[in-house]
Amino acid sequence: MTTQPSPGATIQGSLLGAILLAFVGIQIVLLTWGLYQIRQLRALERLYGCKKLCDESDFRYDIFGIVKAIKLASHFRRRTSLLYTNSLFQRYGETYASNVLGRRLIFTCSAENIKHMLSIAFVDFDSSPLRKPLFESITPHGIFTLDGADWKRSRGQMRNRLSNLRNVVDLDICEQHFQAFVQRIPPNGQVFDVQRCTSALALDMQTRFSLGESVDALGFTQSEEKKQFVEDIEVVKERIVRDGFRGPLRHLMPKRAFNQACWRARKYIMKQARREVETKKRKDERASTDFNKSEEISLFTDQAMSIVLANDSMSTTLSGLLYCLSKDERIVKKLRKSIFDAIGLTPPTWNQLGMLHYVRWVLQEGEESLINNLASMH
């Protein structure tokens, strides 16, 4: 006597088979994609002569990168992230890879790698999935949220604005900002926060260049509107840095204060952008009839905001250099003599600035030293 399977059992078996088939199909697709990426990676290694990347060995069995994420979060909470990362550089070399919550991250303190990444490699590395969630709220279409051809186009637009420093940088205005910086230095060799002062100096100079008006971060009579903008920018930058370390864990943190700071900061810059765009249009009588004012304002805002957000690269280098110089009186004396010999006591000209070879060497050595002691993650 034979028994016929019930219709319910047949449907259940078919459903189970379909699920199993879909699971196997997904695994095959993932495996194929992984092999394709490995093949591309090997081709790039051969093309550029790259060495084999070292993987962090302490978490080799942490398939999902959960333990590594907890480790990073623990150091971040204790404010020992930099010491921890530097210890890994000493152990694995200048560049190594790590698995954090299923995402393969590359850590590097190599000056050559960082230089390549910041100059041209945004076209090669699809890193916007890492950067875009951090910067999208403050600069939706800025250079930090783009990759490939879009990034290249944005970089070209920025290069056009920065291509001729003699036209865009007024040395007399720079002197005014520097004198405001000097006023913040206490007399008699007292201790002060050089990082805060150099950050304010960089912000004043960069907002004067990018917005046409300084935010007077070093001034003693700063308006409430400008003071609020400076505070909002600090909130935004701090949150971006923290979220960069948190990775996917950033979604667990409230973002209300961050979003409000982004909204106010963009509103302030858009106000300046509207004024600059309207002035430019009035001056350029040949402006085309298809001139899109809203697009120009949006582009100006994103570019200006990108410049403002990048001011830490200048202020960190300058503050670190001043700290190093404070510990070496011999270099300070030699530096002072080289400046007096080339310029004297009068304000410098562009040609005289080009003659300050020793100053350039000190800056380059300072940058190399700071790059080798700071972790840069991409």
C-alpha positions as CSV (number, residue, x, y, z in Angstrom):
1,M,0.0,0.0,0.0
2,T,1.5,3.4,-1.0
3,T,0.8,6.7,0.6
4,Q,0.6,10.0,-1.2
5,P,2.3,13.0,0.4
6,S,-0.2,15.6,1.5
7,P,-0.3,18.9,-0.5
8,G,1.0,20.8,2.6
9,A,4.0,18.6,2.8
10,T,4.7,19.0,-0.9
11,I,4.5,22.8,-0.6
12,Q,6.7,22.8,2.5
13,G,9.3,20.7,0.7
14,S,9.3,22.9,-2.3
15,L,9.7,26.0,-0.1
16,L,12.6,24.4,1.8
17,G,14.2,23.5,-1.5
18,A,13.8,27.1,-2.8
19,I,15.3,28.5,0.3
20,L,18.2,26.1,0.1
21,L,18.8,26.9,-3.5
22,A,18.7,30.6,-2.8
23,F,21.2,30.2,0.0
24,V,23.5,28.3,-2.2
25,G,23.1,30.8,-5.0
26,I,23.9,33.7,-2.6
27,Q,27.0,31.9,-1.4
28,I,28.2,31.3,-4.9
29,V,27.7,35.0,-5.8
30,L,29.6,36.1,-2.7
31,L,32.4,33.7,-3.4
32,T,32.6,34.8,-7.1
33,W,32.6,38.5,-6.0
34,G,35.3,37.8,-3.4
35,L,37.5,36.0,-6.0
36,Y,37.0,38.9,-8.5
37,Q,38.1,41.4,-5.9
38,I,41.1,39.3,-5.0
39,R,42.0,39.1,-8.7
40,Q,41.6,42.9,-9.1
41,L,43.7,43.5,-5.9
42,R,46.5,41.2,-7.2
43,A,46.5,43.0,-10.6
44,L,46.8,46.4,-8.8
45,E,49.6,45.0,-6.6
46,R,51.6,43.9,-9.7
47,L,50.8,47.2,-11.6
48,Y,52.1,49.5,-8.8
49,G,54.6,47.2,-7.2
50,C,52.8,47.0,-3.8
51,K,53.9,44.7,-1.1
52,K,51.6,42.1,0.4
53,L,49.4,43.7,3.0
54,C,49.8,42.3,6.6
55,D,46.6,41.3,8.3
56,E,46.1,41.8,12.1
57,S,46.7,38.3,13.6
58,D,45.1,38.8,17.1
59,F,41.6,38.6,15.6
60,R,42.1,36.1,12.8
61,Y,39.2,33.9,14.1
62,D,36.9,36.9,14.6
63,I,35.0,36.3,11.4
64,F,32.5,39.2,11.9
65,G,35.0,41.6,13.5
66,I,32.9,42.0,16.6
67,V,35.8,41.5,19.1
68,K,37.9,44.0,17.2
69,A,35.1,46.5,17.3
70,I,34.7,46.1,21.0
71,K,38.5,46.5,21.4
72,L,38.4,49.7,19.4
73,A,35.4,51.0,21.4
74,S,37.1,50.3,24.7
75,H,40.3,52.2,23.7
76,F,38.2,55.1,22.3
77,R,36.3,55.4,25.6
78,R,39.6,55.4,27.6
79,R,41.1,57.9,25.1
80,T,43.9,55.5,24.2
81,S,43.0,54.9,20.6
82,L,46.1,56.6,19.2
83,L,48.5,54.7,21.5
84,Y,46.8,51.4,20.7
85,T,46.9,52.1,16.9
86,N,50.6,53.2,17.1
87,S,51.4,49.9,19.0
88,L,49.8,48.0,16.1
89,F,51.9,50.0,13.6
90,Q,55.0,49.0,15.5
91,R,54.0,45.4,15.4
92,Y,52.6,45.0,11.8
93,G,54.4,47.8,10.0
94,E,53.3,51.1,8.5
95,T,50.3,49.6,6.8
96,Y,48.1,46.7,7.9
97,A,44.5,45.5,7.4
98,S,41.9,44.7,10.1
99,N,38.3,43.3,10.1
100,V,35.9,45.6,11.9
101,L,32.2,44.4,12.0
102,G,32.7,42.6,8.7
103,R,34.4,45.5,6.9
104,R,38.0,45.2,5.9
105,L,39.7,48.5,7.0
106,I,43.3,49.5,6.0
107,F,45.2,51.4,8.6
108,T,48.3,53.3,7.4
109,C,50.8,55.8,8.8
110,S,53.0,55.6,5.7
111,A,53.7,59.1,4.3
112,E,53.8,57.8,0.7
113,N,50.4,56.0,1.1
114,I,48.8,59.0,2.7
115,K,50.2,61.4,0.1
116,H,48.9,59.1,-2.7
117,M,45.5,58.7,-1.1
118,L,45.1,62.5,-0.6
119,S,46.3,63.4,-4.1
120,I,44.9,61.0,-6.6
121,A,43.8,57.8,-5.1
122,F,40.2,58.9,-4.3
123,V,39.6,58.1,-8.0
124,D,40.9,54.5,-7.5
125,F,39.5,53.7,-4.0
126,D,35.8,53.5,-3.6
127,S,36.0,54.9,-0.1
128,S,32.8,57.0,-0.2
129,P,30.9,54.3,1.7
130,L,33.2,55.1,4.6
131,R,33.3,58.8,4.2
132,K,29.9,59.7,2.9
133,P,27.9,58.8,6.1
134,L,30.3,61.0,8.1
135,F,30.2,64.1,5.9
136,E,26.8,63.9,4.1
137,S,24.9,65.9,6.6
138,I,27.3,68.9,6.5
139,T,28.4,68.8,2.9
140,P,26.1,66.5,0.8
141,H,28.0,67.0,-2.5
142,G,31.4,68.1,-1.2
143,I,34.7,66.5,-2.1
144,F,34.6,64.2,1.0
145,T,31.4,62.4,-0.1
146,L,32.5,61.7,-3.7
147,D,34.5,59.1,-5.6
148,G,35.7,58.4,-9.1
149,A,34.7,60.8,-11.8
150,D,32.6,63.0,-9.5
151,W,35.5,63.4,-7.1
152,K,37.9,64.2,-9.9
153,R,35.5,66.9,-11.2
154,S,35.1,68.4,-7.7
155,R,38.9,68.3,-7.2
156,G,39.3,70.2,-10.5
157,Q,36.9,72.9,-9.4
158,M,38.8,73.2,-6.1
159,R,42.1,73.4,-7.9
160,N,40.9,76.2,-10.1
161,R,40.1,78.2,-6.9
162,L,43.4,77.5,-5.3
163,S,45.7,77.4,-8.4
164,N,47.1,80.9,-8.1
165,L,47.9,81.7,-4.5
166,R,49.2,85.2,-5.3
167,N,45.8,86.2,-6.5
168,V,43.7,84.6,-3.8
169,V,45.9,85.2,-0.7
170,D,46.4,88.8,0.5
171,L,49.6,89.0,2.6
172,D,48.4,92.1,4.3
173,I,45.3,90.3,5.5
174,C,47.4,87.3,6.6
175,E,49.5,89.7,8.6
176,Q,46.4,91.0,10.4
177,H,45.3,87.5,11.3
178,F,48.8,86.6,12.5
179,Q,48.9,89.7,14.7
180,A,45.6,88.7,16.2
181,F,47.2,85.3,16.9
182,V,50.2,86.9,18.6
183,Q,47.7,88.8,20.9
184,R,46.5,85.4,22.2
185,I,50.0,84.3,23.3
186,P,50.5,85.2,27.0
187,P,53.7,87.1,28.0
188,N,56.6,85.9,30.1
189,G,56.6,82.4,28.6
190,Q,53.4,81.2,30.3
191,V,51.7,78.0,29.2
192,F,48.8,78.3,26.7
193,D,46.8,76.0,24.4
194,V,48.6,76.4,21.1
195,Q,46.3,73.9,19.3
196,R,43.2,76.0,20.1
197,C,45.0,79.2,18.9
198,T,46.4,77.7,15.7
199,S,43.0,76.2,14.9
200,A,41.4,79.7,15.3
201,L,44.1,81.2,13.1
202,A,43.5,78.7,10.4
203,L,39.7,79.1,10.6
204,D,40.0,82.9,10.4
205,M,42.3,82.8,7.3
206,Q,40.3,80.1,5.5
207,T,36.9,81.7,6.1
208,R,38.3,85.0,4.8
209,F,39.5,83.2,1.7
210,S,36.5,80.9,1.1
211,L,33.7,83.1,2.3
212,G,35.2,86.6,1.7
213,E,34.7,87.3,5.4
214,S,36.6,86.1,8.5
215,V,34.7,84.6,11.4
216,D,37.0,86.4,13.8
217,A,37.7,83.3,15.9
218,L,40.8,85.1,17.3
219,G,39.0,88.4,17.9
220,F,37.8,89.8,21.2
221,T,34.7,91.3,19.8
222,Q,33.2,88.4,17.8
223,S,29.6,88.7,16.8
224,E,27.1,86.2,18.2
225,E,26.4,84.8,14.8
226,K,30.0,84.1,14.1
227,K,30.6,82.7,17.6
228,Q,27.7,80.3,17.0
229,F,29.1,79.2,13.7
230,V,32.5,78.5,15.2
231,E,30.9,76.4,18.0
232,D,28.8,74.5,15.5
233,I,31.9,73.7,13.4
234,E,33.6,72.3,16.5
235,V,30.6,70.1,17.2
236,V,30.5,68.8,13.6
237,K,34.2,68.1,13.5
238,E,34.2,66.3,16.8
239,R,31.3,64.1,15.9
240,I,32.8,63.2,12.5
241,V,36.0,62.1,14.2
242,R,34.2,60.1,16.8
243,D,31.9,58.4,14.3
244,G,35.0,57.6,12.2
245,F,36.3,55.5,15.1
246,R,32.9,54.1,16.0
247,G,32.2,52.7,12.6
248,P,28.7,51.1,12.3
249,L,28.3,51.6,16.1
250,R,27.7,55.3,15.3
251,H,24.1,54.4,14.4
252,L,23.4,53.8,18.1
253,M,24.3,57.3,19.1
254,P,21.8,60.2,19.1
255,K,22.4,62.8,16.3
256,R,20.1,65.6,17.2
257,A,22.8,68.1,18.3
258,F,25.0,67.1,15.4
259,N,22.2,67.6,12.8
260,Q,21.2,71.0,14.4
261,A,24.8,72.1,14.2
262,C,25.1,71.0,10.6
263,W,21.9,72.9,9.7
264,R,23.0,76.2,11.4
265,A,26.5,76.0,9.9
266,R,25.2,75.4,6.4
267,K,22.7,78.2,6.8
268,Y,25.5,80.6,7.8
269,I,27.7,79.6,4.8
270,M,24.8,79.7,2.4
271,K,24.1,83.2,3.4
272,Q,27.7,84.2,2.5
273,A,27.5,82.1,-0.6
274,R,24.4,83.9,-1.9
275,R,26.1,87.2,-1.4
276,E,29.3,86.0,-3.3
277,V,27.4,84.5,-6.2
278,E,25.2,87.6,-6.6
279,T,28.3,89.8,-6.6
280,K,30.1,87.6,-9.1
281,K,27.0,87.6,-11.4
282,R,26.8,91.4,-11.3
283,K,30.5,91.7,-12.2
284,D,30.4,89.2,-15.0
285,E,28.3,90.8,-17.6
286,R,29.0,87.8,-19.9
287,A,27.2,85.4,-17.6
288,S,25.2,82.9,-19.7
289,T,21.4,83.1,-19.8
290,D,21.3,79.5,-18.4
291,F,23.1,80.6,-15.2
292,N,21.6,78.5,-12.4
293,K,21.8,80.6,-9.2
294,S,20.7,77.8,-6.8
295,E,23.3,75.4,-8.3
296,E,26.0,78.0,-8.0
297,I,25.1,78.7,-4.3
298,S,25.0,75.0,-3.5
299,L,28.4,74.4,-5.2
300,F,29.9,77.4,-3.4
301,T,28.5,76.2,-0.1
302,D,29.9,72.7,-0.5
303,Q,33.3,73.9,-1.6
304,A,33.6,76.5,1.2
305,M,32.4,74.0,3.8
306,S,35.0,71.4,2.6
307,I,37.8,74.0,3.0
308,V,36.6,74.9,6.5
309,L,36.4,71.3,7.6
310,A,40.0,70.7,6.3
311,N,41.5,73.4,8.4
312,D,42.7,70.9,11.0
313,S,45.4,69.7,8.6
314,M,46.9,73.2,8.8
315,S,46.3,73.9,12.4
316,T,47.5,70.5,13.6
317,T,50.7,70.7,11.6
318,L,51.4,74.3,12.8
319,S,50.7,73.6,16.5
320,G,52.7,70.4,16.4
321,L,55.6,72.2,14.8
322,L,55.5,75.1,17.4
323,Y,55.5,72.5,20.2
324,C,58.5,70.8,18.7
325,L,60.3,74.1,18.2
326,S,59.6,75.1,21.8
327,K,61.8,72.2,22.9
328,D,64.8,73.0,20.6
329,E,66.2,76.5,21.2
330,R,69.0,75.9,18.6
331,I,66.6,75.4,15.8
332,V,64.6,78.5,16.9
333,K,67.7,80.7,16.8
334,K,68.7,79.4,13.4
335,L,65.1,79.8,12.1
336,R,65.0,83.4,13.4
337,K,68.3,84.3,11.8
338,S,67.4,82.9,8.4
339,I,64.2,85.0,8.4
340,F,65.9,88.2,9.5
341,D,68.7,87.7,6.9
342,A,66.1,87.1,4.0
343,I,63.4,89.6,5.0
344,G,64.5,91.9,7.9
345,L,61.9,93.6,10.0
346,T,59.6,94.7,7.2
347,P,56.5,92.8,6.0
348,P,57.5,90.1,3.5
349,T,56.8,90.0,-0.2
350,W,55.9,86.9,-2.3
351,N,59.4,86.8,-3.7
352,Q,61.0,87.0,-0.3
353,L,58.8,84.2,1.0
354,G,60.2,82.0,-1.8
355,M,63.7,82.6,-0.5
356,L,63.0,81.1,3.0
357,H,64.6,77.8,2.2
358,Y,65.3,76.9,5.9
359,V,61.8,77.7,6.9
360,R,60.5,75.3,4.2
361,W,62.9,72.6,5.4
362,V,61.7,73.0,9.0
363,L,58.0,72.8,7.8
364,Q,58.8,69.7,5.7
365,E,60.6,67.9,8.6
366,G,57.7,68.9,10.9
367,E,55.1,67.4,8.5
368,E,57.1,64.2,8.1
369,S,57.5,63.8,11.9
370,L,53.8,64.5,12.5
371,I,52.6,62.2,9.7
372,N,54.7,59.3,11.2
373,N,53.3,59.9,14.6
374,L,49.6,60.3,13.7
375,A,47.3,57.5,12.6
376,S,45.5,58.0,9.3
377,M,42.7,55.5,8.6
378,H,41.1,55.2,5.1
